[in-house]
């Protein structure tokens, strides 16, 4: 993230949404070194509540052929404490020309500039407030009782602080082929244009 010499905004005057994003940074800043990665992404998807730090500007955010990330508001610059300035912005998805509607992902990008000896002089942070849902195998999800006959579970982590939403599906009684229509329960977890192609 490039920083223009934006004026400093009073931290108490920012919107509730921006305050929430800043609180996510604040809660992760003490453990920045354990969340450190390079400035590129090996995987091509960002899940909801994904966070990471980098000592370099973060480039090549995961995206699809039909959409790109778009800065949705002006950069905000606030003084986090006596030693630390933070510049941050919100990013949303924007569809490319003649492409289907993109997923409603939301991402926050931060630049932390600090004279605190416990931090690098410049540190970058991203928080994916809304991304793809995580899907876990039925044998692995924590805090779930698996009943007999369950073949798999889909777990949606919309907010890490909330209870998990789990959809459990019984194994078919007859071991024949599975029809596409039997998978329609996955509709909330795929892009709308794909669901339409599958007739869901």
C-alpha positions as CSV (number, residue, x, y, z in Angstrom):
1,X,0.0,0.0,0.0
2,X,1.4,3.4,-1.0
3,X,0.9,6.1,1.5
4,X,-0.1,9.5,0.3
5,X,0.4,12.3,2.9
6,X,-3.2,11.9,4.0
7,X,-4.3,14.1,6.9
8,X,-4.5,12.3,10.3
9,X,-8.1,11.4,11.2
10,X,-9.3,11.5,14.8
11,X,-9.5,7.8,15.8
12,X,-12.8,8.5,17.6
13,X,-14.4,9.9,14.5
14,X,-14.0,6.9,12.2
15,X,-17.0,4.8,11.3
16,X,-18.0,1.7,13.4
17,X,-16.9,-0.5,10.4
18,X,-13.5,1.1,10.4
19,X,-13.2,0.9,14.2
20,X,-14.0,-2.9,13.9
21,X,-11.2,-3.3,11.3
22,X,-8.8,-1.4,13.5
23,X,-9.7,-3.5,16.5
24,X,-8.8,-6.7,14.4
25,X,-5.4,-5.1,13.7
26,X,-4.9,-4.2,17.4
27,X,-5.7,-7.7,18.6
28,X,-3.3,-9.3,16.1
29,X,-0.4,-6.8,16.4
30,X,1.1,-8.3,19.6
31,X,1.5,-11.7,17.7
32,X,2.7,-10.1,14.3
33,X,5.8,-12.3,14.1
34,X,3.8,-15.5,14.2
35,X,1.5,-14.3,11.4
36,X,4.4,-13.1,9.2
37,X,4.6,-14.2,5.6
38,X,6.1,-12.9,2.4
39,X,4.3,-10.5,0.2
40,X,2.8,-13.0,-2.3
41,X,0.1,-15.7,-1.9
42,X,0.8,-19.3,-2.7
43,X,-2.9,-20.2,-2.4
44,X,-5.4,-18.6,-4.7
45,X,-8.2,-18.0,-2.2
46,X,-8.8,-15.9,0.9
47,X,-11.1,-17.3,3.6
48,X,-13.2,-15.3,6.0
49,X,-11.2,-13.9,8.9
50,X,-7.8,-14.7,7.2
51,X,-5.1,-12.4,8.6
52,X,-1.4,-12.0,7.9
53,X,1.5,-9.5,8.3
54,X,4.3,-8.8,5.9
55,X,7.4,-6.5,6.1
56,X,6.9,-5.8,2.4
57,X,3.9,-4.3,0.5
58,X,1.4,-7.1,-0.1
59,X,1.0,-7.7,-3.8
60,X,-0.9,-10.2,-6.0
61,X,-4.0,-10.6,-3.8
62,X,-5.9,-13.8,-4.8
63,X,-8.5,-13.0,-7.4
64,X,-10.5,-14.7,-10.2
65,X,-10.6,-14.2,-14.0
66,X,-14.0,-12.5,-13.8
67,X,-13.3,-10.0,-11.0
68,X,-10.6,-7.8,-9.3
69,X,-10.1,-6.1,-6.0
70,X,-11.3,-2.5,-5.9
71,X,-10.5,0.2,-3.3
72,X,-13.9,1.1,-1.9
73,X,-13.1,4.2,0.2
74,X,-10.3,6.7,0.7
75,X,-7.3,5.7,2.8
76,X,-7.7,6.6,6.5
77,X,-4.7,7.6,8.6
78,X,-4.9,7.4,12.4
79,X,-2.6,7.5,15.3
80,X,-2.9,4.1,17.0
81,X,-0.7,5.2,20.0
82,X,2.2,7.5,20.8
83,X,4.6,5.4,18.7
84,X,2.4,4.1,15.9
85,X,0.6,5.5,12.8
86,X,-1.8,3.3,10.8
87,X,-3.0,3.9,7.2
88,X,-5.8,1.6,6.1
89,X,-8.4,1.1,3.4
90,X,-11.2,-1.2,2.5
91,X,-11.2,-3.3,-0.7
92,X,-14.3,-5.0,-2.3
93,X,-14.7,-7.1,-5.4
94,X,-15.5,-5.5,-8.8
95,X,-16.6,-7.5,-11.8
96,X,-14.7,-7.3,-15.1
97,X,-16.5,-6.2,-18.2
98,X,-19.2,-8.7,-19.4
99,X,-18.4,-11.0,-16.4
100,X,-21.0,-12.4,-14.0
101,X,-21.6,-10.8,-10.6
102,X,-18.6,-11.3,-8.4
103,X,-18.7,-12.7,-4.8
104,X,-19.2,-10.1,-2.1
105,X,-15.7,-10.3,-0.6
106,X,-14.4,-7.6,1.7
107,X,-10.7,-7.1,2.6
108,X,-8.9,-4.5,4.7
109,X,-5.3,-3.5,4.0
110,X,-3.1,-1.7,6.6
111,X,0.3,0.0,6.7
112,X,1.7,0.3,10.2
113,X,4.5,2.8,10.7
114,X,6.1,2.6,14.2
115,X,9.0,3.8,16.3
116,X,8.2,1.0,18.8
117,X,11.4,-1.1,19.1
118,X,9.2,-4.2,19.3
119,X,7.9,-3.6,15.8
120,X,9.5,-3.2,12.3
121,X,9.5,0.4,11.2
122,X,7.0,-0.5,8.5
123,X,4.6,-3.5,8.6
124,X,1.8,-4.5,6.4
125,X,-1.4,-6.3,7.5
126,X,-4.4,-7.7,5.8
127,X,-7.7,-8.9,7.2
128,X,-10.2,-10.7,5.0
129,X,-13.5,-9.7,6.7
130,X,-15.6,-11.7,4.2
131,X,-14.1,-14.3,1.9
132,X,-14.8,-17.9,1.0
133,X,-16.1,-20.3,3.7
134,X,-13.8,-22.9,5.1
135,X,-14.9,-26.5,4.5
136,X,-13.7,-29.2,6.9
137,X,-13.8,-33.0,6.7
138,X,-16.4,-34.5,9.0
139,X,-13.8,-36.4,11.1
140,X,-11.9,-33.2,11.9
141,X,-14.2,-30.3,12.9
142,X,-13.8,-29.3,16.6
143,X,-16.7,-29.3,19.0
144,X,-18.9,-31.4,16.7
145,X,-20.7,-34.7,17.6
146,X,-20.8,-36.9,14.6
147,X,-23.8,-39.1,14.5
148,X,-23.8,-42.6,12.8
149,X,-24.4,-42.4,9.1
150,X,-22.8,-39.0,8.7
151,X,-20.6,-39.0,5.7
152,X,-19.3,-35.4,5.8
153,X,-20.0,-32.0,7.2
154,X,-19.7,-28.5,5.8
155,X,-18.7,-25.9,8.4
156,X,-19.1,-22.2,7.7
157,X,-16.9,-19.9,9.7
158,X,-18.5,-16.5,9.1
159,X,-17.3,-15.0,12.4
160,X,-14.6,-16.7,14.4
161,X,-16.2,-15.6,17.6
162,X,-19.6,-17.2,16.9
163,X,-20.7,-20.8,17.1
164,X,-19.9,-22.9,14.1
165,X,-22.7,-23.5,11.6
166,X,-22.5,-27.1,10.6
167,X,-24.6,-28.9,8.0
168,X,-24.4,-32.7,8.4
169,X,-25.5,-35.1,5.6
170,X,-26.2,-38.8,5.9
171,X,-24.6,-41.3,3.6
172,X,-26.9,-42.5,0.9
173,X,-28.6,-45.8,1.9
174,X,-28.0,-47.2,-1.6
175,X,-24.5,-47.1,-2.8
176,X,-25.4,-45.9,-6.4
177,X,-24.2,-42.9,-8.3
178,X,-24.8,-39.5,-6.8
179,X,-26.9,-37.1,-8.9
180,X,-25.9,-33.4,-9.2
181,X,-29.3,-32.4,-7.7
182,X,-28.3,-34.2,-4.5
183,X,-25.5,-31.7,-4.0
184,X,-27.8,-28.7,-4.1
185,X,-27.2,-28.2,-0.3
186,X,-23.8,-26.7,-1.3
187,X,-25.4,-23.8,-3.1
188,X,-24.6,-21.3,-0.3
189,X,-20.9,-22.1,-0.7
190,X,-20.4,-21.6,-4.4
191,X,-20.6,-18.7,-6.8
192,X,-24.2,-17.9,-8.0
193,X,-23.4,-18.3,-11.7
194,X,-22.0,-21.9,-11.0
195,X,-25.1,-22.7,-9.0
196,X,-27.3,-21.6,-11.9
197,X,-25.3,-23.7,-14.4
198,X,-25.9,-26.7,-12.1
199,X,-29.6,-26.0,-12.0
200,X,-29.8,-25.2,-8.3
